[in-house]
């Protein structure tokens, strides 16, 4: 009994304290159960740490990412090469890698279908890490080589090797290291007779895809009036061609397939289905190839559009092959043959006195 008057009850019993219970949901219609409101799970806010699976990584990710971006901007406007290409990217890499780890642990705690970092976030971490590694290695090489100038094709090969180390390192740390996906789950299985068959299957698609890509490129070049330069311009020498084939037709396909097909498609398949994963990974693949596009103000739009759209035909086929075969070797076979054929054609064109464009 709860006291409501000014004095004690008439029967002499002591007053009972007023109790204010938590509000409850009003009863529903007759015959239907009453549904009580479920309190929000702590930690779901963007900037809150309560309830986070890995609060330390979450805080480190945000602080280092913001600090790294600030250092990069300062380096760009100062200008300062060390801030822009070394210190800023290093701090930014730490932040994005920590953010990827935090995201993986958070998704695992929620029981998500894919308990790993977003491919967008992993790719974002690769970019500053690449700048950092290139700056450090370039500085060391300048000290070692002095005034010696290595050939452009040798520099390109060294760059591909360094980029491969960055790609594999970031994947190992943020995806395999967090337990999100294993290398076999991403299509990397032993190289046996089945792998050879998949390589040959991919190779068989190279000429049709090159034909379609050529038509698309011709239409876009005519529409925009600009001609993109090859990322590996032919040198006209046998040694130069061999080095370019090692960089562009061996190393580049392996590392790009590891990221854009093996990892990205496998991750997105678990949340977006096969075709959703193929489309997303293809768009990310095309975007990655136009990040460093440069040109005059009246050329840049055309160069970006041409570079982006001409990558889509091969990207879609690469993704379809990976999903169909569940092996990385099929898209690797297509990617290697696609790049290799184009490099050989460009070299032959130069040898015959044609254009290098």
C-alpha positions in Angstrom: 0.0 0.0 0.0 1.4 3.4 -0.9 0.8 6.4 1.3 -1.0 9.2 -0.4 -2.2 11.5 2.5 -0.4 13.9 4.8 -0.4 11.5 7.8 0.0 7.8 8.5 -2.7 5.4 7.5 -5.6 5.0 9.9 -4.5 1.5 10.8 -1.2 2.8 12.2 1.1 1.0 9.7 4.2 2.9 8.7 4.2 4.8 5.4 5.7 2.9 2.4 8.0 4.8 0.1 6.7 5.9 -3.2 8.1 3.7 -6.0 8.4 5.0 -9.5 8.9 2.0 -11.8 10.3 2.3 -15.3 7.7 3.1 -17.8 6.2 0.2 -19.6 4.7 0.0 -23.0 0.9 0.5 -23.0 -1.0 -2.7 -23.6 -1.7 -3.6 -27.2 -5.0 -4.7 -28.7 -6.8 -7.6 -26.9 -5.2 -10.9 -27.8 -1.9 -9.5 -28.9 1.3 -9.6 -26.8 2.7 -6.4 -25.3 6.0 -5.5 -26.9 8.5 -3.8 -24.6 10.9 -1.3 -26.1 14.4 -2.7 -26.5 17.2 -0.4 -25.3 19.7 0.6 -27.9 23.0 -1.3 -27.9 25.7 1.0 -26.5 28.5 1.8 -29.0 26.4 2.0 -32.1 27.1 5.8 -32.5 29.8 6.8 -34.9 32.0 8.5 -32.3 31.1 6.6 -29.2 33.3 3.9 -27.6 30.8 2.4 -25.1 30.2 -1.2 -26.0 32.9 -1.3 -28.8 34.5 -4.7 -29.4 37.9 -3.0 -29.7 37.7 0.5 -28.2 41.4 1.1 -28.3 41.6 0.4 -32.0 38.6 2.5 -32.6 40.1 5.5 -30.8 43.5 5.0 -32.4 41.9 4.7 -35.8 40.0 8.0 -35.6 42.8 10.0 -34.0 45.5 8.8 -36.4 43.3 9.1 -39.5 42.4 12.7 -38.7 46.0 13.6 -37.7 47.4 11.9 -40.9 45.0 13.8 -43.1 45.9 17.1 -41.4 49.6 16.4 -41.9 49.1 15.5 -45.6 47.2 18.8 -46.1 49.8 20.8 -44.4 52.5 19.1 -46.5 50.5 19.9 -49.7 50.0 23.6 -48.9 53.4 24.2 -47.1 54.7 22.6 -49.4 56.7 19.9 -47.6 57.7 16.6 -49.3 58.4 14.8 -46.0 55.1 15.7 -44.5 53.2 15.0 -47.8 54.8 11.7 -48.7 56.4 10.4 -45.5 55.0 11.5 -42.1 51.4 12.2 -43.1 51.0 8.9 -45.0 52.6 6.9 -42.2 50.2 8.3 -39.6 47.3 8.0 -42.0 48.2 4.3 -42.7 48.3 3.6 -38.9 44.8 5.2 -38.5 43.2 3.3 -41.5 44.7 0.0 -40.5 43.5 0.5 -36.9 40.1 1.4 -38.2 40.0 -1.7 -40.4 40.8 -3.8 -37.4 38.2 -2.1 -35.2 35.6 -2.6 -38.0 36.5 -6.3 -38.2 36.2 -6.9 -34.5 33.0 -4.9 -34.3 31.4 -6.9 -37.2 32.4 -10.2 -35.6 30.9 -9.1 -32.3 27.6 -8.4 -34.1 27.7 -11.8 -35.9 27.8 -10.2 -39.3 27.8 -12.3 -42.4 31.1 -10.9 -43.4 33.1 -10.2 -40.2 35.9 -8.2 -41.7 36.9 -4.7 -42.8 35.2 -3.0 -45.8 37.1 -3.4 -49.1 36.8 0.4 -49.4 38.6 0.9 -46.1 41.3 -1.7 -46.9 42.0 0.0 -50.3 42.1 3.4 -48.6 44.8 2.0 -46.3 46.8 0.8 -49.3 47.1 4.3 -50.8 49.0 6.1 -48.1 51.0 3.0 -47.3 52.2 2.9 -50.9 53.3 6.6 -50.7 55.2 6.0 -47.5 57.0 2.9 -48.8 57.9 4.6 -52.1 59.3 7.6 -50.3 61.5 5.6 -47.9 62.8 3.2 -50.6 63.3 6.1 -53.1 65.3 8.0 -50.4 67.5 4.9 -49.8 68.1 4.3 -53.5 69.1 7.9 -54.1 71.7 7.5 -51.3 73.0 4.3 -52.7 72.9 5.1 -56.4 74.0 8.8 -56.2 73.9 10.4 -59.6 73.2 7.2 -61.4 69.8 7.1 -63.2 68.2 3.7 -63.6 66.0 3.2 -66.7 62.3 4.0 -66.6 61.3 0.4 -67.1 63.6 -0.8 -64.2 62.0 1.9 -62.0 58.6 0.7 -63.0 59.5 -2.9 -62.1 60.9 -1.8 -58.7 57.7 0.1 -58.1 55.5 -2.9 -58.9 57.5 -5.0 -56.5 57.1 -2.4 -53.7 53.4 -2.1 -54.5 53.0 -5.9 -54.3 54.6 -5.9 -50.8 52.2 -3.1 -49.7 49.1 -4.9 -51.1 50.0 -8.3 -49.6 51.1 -6.7 -46.3 47.9 -4.7 -45.8 45.7 -7.7 -46.8 47.7 -10.0 -44.4 47.3 -7.5 -41.6 43.7 -6.3 -41.9 41.9 -9.3 -43.5 43.8 -12.5 -42.8 45.3 -11.3 -39.5 41.8 -10.4 -38.1 40.4 -13.8 -39.1 38.0 -12.3 -41.6 39.1 -14.4 -44.6 41.9 -16.9 -45.2 44.0 -17.0 -48.4 42.2 -20.2 -49.6 38.8 -18.5 -49.0 40.0 -15.8 -51.3 40.8 -18.3 -54.1 44.5 -18.8 -53.5 44.9 -22.6 -53.7 47.9 -24.7 -54.6 49.1 -24.4 -58.2 48.3 -27.7 -59.7 46.7 -29.0 -62.9 43.4 -27.4 -62.1 45.1 -24.0 -61.7 46.7 -24.5 -65.1 43.3 -25.2 -66.6 42.0 -22.0 -65.0 44.9 -20.0 -66.3 44.2 -21.2 -69.8 40.5 -20.5 -69.5 41.3 -16.9 -68.5 43.7 -16.6 -71.4 41.0 -17.6 -73.8 39.0 -14.5 -73.0 41.8 -12.1 -73.6 41.3 -11.3 -77.3 37.5 -10.9 -77.1 37.9 -8.5 -74.1 40.7 -6.6 -75.8 38.4 -6.2 -78.9 35.5 -4.8 -76.8 37.8 -2.6 -74.8 39.3 -1.2 -78.1 35.9 -0.3 -79.4 34.9 1.5 -76.2 38.3 3.3 -76.1 37.9 4.4 -79.7 34.5 5.9 -79.1 35.5 7.7 -75.9 38.8 9.0 -77.4 36.8 10.4 -80.4 34.2 11.9 -78.1 36.7 13.7 -75.7 39.5 14.3 -78.1 42.2 13.1 -75.7 44.5 10.1 -75.9 45.6 8.6 -72.6 49.2 7.6 -72.2 50.2 4.0 -71.4 51.3 3.5 -67.8 54.2 1.5 -69.2 55.3 3.3 -72.4 57.1 1.0 -74.8 60.9 1.5 -74.9 61.6 -0.2 -78.3 64.2 -2.5 -76.8 64.1 -6.2 -76.0 65.3 -5.6 -72.4 62.8 -2.9 -71.9 60.0 -5.1 -73.1 61.0 -8.0 -70.8 61.1 -5.7 -67.7 57.7 -4.2 -68.7 56.2 -7.7 -69.0 57.6 -8.6 -65.6 56.0 -5.5 -64.1 52.8 -5.2 -66.1 51.9 -8.8 -67.1 53.2 -10.8 -64.1 53.4 -8.8 -60.8 50.6 -6.3 -61.4 48.0 -8.9 -62.3 48.8 -11.1 -59.3 48.5 -8.3 -56.7 45.5 -6.6 -58.3 43.6 -9.9 -58.5 44.5 -10.5 -54.8 42.8 -7.3 -53.8 40.0 -6.7 -56.3 38.8 -10.2 -57.0 40.1 -12.5 -54.3 39.4 -10.2 -51.4 36.8 -7.6 -52.5 34.5 -10.0 -54.3 34.7 -12.7 -51.6 33.9 -10.1 -48.9 31.0 -8.5 -50.8 29.5 -11.8 -51.9 28.6 -12.4 -48.3 26.5 -9.3 -48.1 25.6 -8.3 -51.7 25.5 -11.6 -53.6 27.5 -12.6 -56.7 26.6 -9.8 -59.1 26.5 -7.1 -56.4 30.0 -8.1 -55.5 31.2 -8.2 -59.1 29.8 -4.7 -59.8 31.2 -3.1 -56.7 34.7 -4.7 -57.2 34.7 -3.7 -60.8 33.9 -0.1 -60.0 36.6 0.0 -57.3 39.1 -1.6 -59.8 38.3 1.1 -62.4 38.6 3.9 -59.7 42.0 2.6 -58.6 43.3 3.1 -62.1 42.3 6.7 -62.4 43.5 8.0 -59.0 46.8 9.2 -60.4 45.6 10.5 -63.7 47.1 13.9 -64.5 46.6 16.4 -67.4 45.7 19.9 -68.2 42.4 21.3 -67.0 40.7 20.8 -70.4 42.0 17.2 -70.6 41.5 15.8 -67.1 37.8 15.0 -67.3 38.2 13.1 -70.6 41.2 11.2 -69.3 39.4 10.2 -66.1 36.3 9.0 -68.0 38.3 7.1 -70.6 40.5 5.5 -68.0 37.6 4.5 -65.9 35.1 3.2 -68.5 37.7 1.3 -70.5 38.6 -0.7 -67.4 35.0 -1.9 -66.9 34.8 -4.6 -69.6 37.8 -6.5 -68.4 36.9 -5.9 -64.8 33.4 -7.4 -65.2 34.8 -10.5 -67.0 37.6 -10.9 -64.4 34.9 -10.8 -61.6 32.7 -13.2 -63.5 35.5 -15.7 -64.0 36.4 -15.6 -60.3 32.9 -16.2 -59.2 32.3 -18.9 -61.7 35.5 -20.8 -61.1 36.1 -20.0 -57.4 39.8 -19.8 -58.2 42.1 -16.8 -58.4 43.9 -18.4 -61.3 41.2 -17.9 -63.9 41.1 -14.1 -63.6 44.9 -14.1 -63.2 45.2 -15.8 -66.5 43.0 -13.3 -68.2 44.7 -10.3 -66.5 48.2 -11.5 -67.4 47.3 -12.2 -71.1 45.3 -9.0 -71.4 48.2 -6.8 -70.2 50.9 -8.9 -71.9 49.2 -8.7 -75.3 48.7 -4.9 -75.1 52.4 -4.4 -74.1 53.6 -6.6 -77.0 51.3 -4.8 -79.5 52.6 -1.4 -78.2 56.2 -2.6 -78.5 55.7 -3.8 -82.1 54.0 -0.6 -83.0 57.0 1.4 -81.8 59.4 -0.9 -83.6 57.5 -0.3 -86.8 57.7 3.5 -86.4 54.2 4.0 -85.0 52.9 6.1 -82.1 53.6 5.3 -78.5 50.2 6.5 -77.3 
